[in-house]
Amino acid sequence: MAMRHLAAELKHKQKQQQQQTQQQQQQQQQQSDNSGMASRRPISVFALHPGEVATDMAANVDVPWTVEGVLSVRESVEGCLRTIESRVPGESGTFWTWEGKVSLFLFICLFIYSVVAE
């Protein structure tokens, strides 16, 4: 009789330990889920024109028009970063310049390309 009682007590203790372990795991999972949610930010996707940048690659391109307002790499990057930092999620899917202006030129080029590609 004492052995049955001892076996039942051991099973009861094991069950309690398993339940405690499961509760701890659930709490840890909830904490990690909550901390992940707090650090997530909405994502915006948009096209960004860096401007006419003075690089080796641009120097070797011969175009039949005059390129005005050539930027240094630093000016282009600083402008692009300002533009990126000032965008909001509602502007996703739009086209911007390094100056922080909406670019209709890129939209028109993509539209023409999509029509020609068909």
C-alpha positions, 0 to 999 in steps of 0.5 A, spaced: 500 500 500 505 504 501 508 503 495 502 505 491 502 511 495 509 513 493 508 511 486 502 516 485 505 521 489 511 521 484 507 521 478 503 527 481 510 531 482 512 529 475 506 532 472 506 538 476 513 539 474 511 538 467 506 543 467 510 548 471 515 547 465 510 548 460 508 554 463 515 557 463 516 556 456 509 559 454 511 565 458 518 566 455 515 565 448 510 570 450 515 575 452 519 574 446 513 575 441 511 581 445 519 584 445 519 582 437 512 586 436 515 592 439 521 593 435 518 592 428 516 598 424 512 598 418 516 597 411 516 602 406 518 600 399 519 606 393 524 607 388 529 612 389 533 616 383 540 618 386 541 624 381 546 625 376 552 623 380 559 624 378 562 617 378 567 613 373 561 610 370 557 616 369 564 619 366 564 614 360 557 615 358 556 619 352 549 622 351 546 627 346 544 632 351 547 636 356 547 633 363 546 639 368 547 639 376 552 633 377 552 631 384 558 629 388 557 622 391 557 625 398 551 630 396 547 624 393 548 619 399 546 625 404 540 627 399 538 620 399 538 618 406 534 625 408 529 622 403 529 615 406 528 618 413 522 622 411 518 617 408 512 614 411 509 607 410 503 610 406 508 613 401 510 606 399 510 604 391 512 611 390 518 614 386 522 619 389 529 624 388 535 625 392 532 632 393 525 629 397 521 630 391 516 625 387 519 623 381 514 623 375 520 622 370 521 615 373 514 613 373 513 616 366 519 611 364 516 605 367 510 606 364 513 607 357 517 601 358 511 597 360 507 599 354 513 597 349 514 591 353 507 588 351 
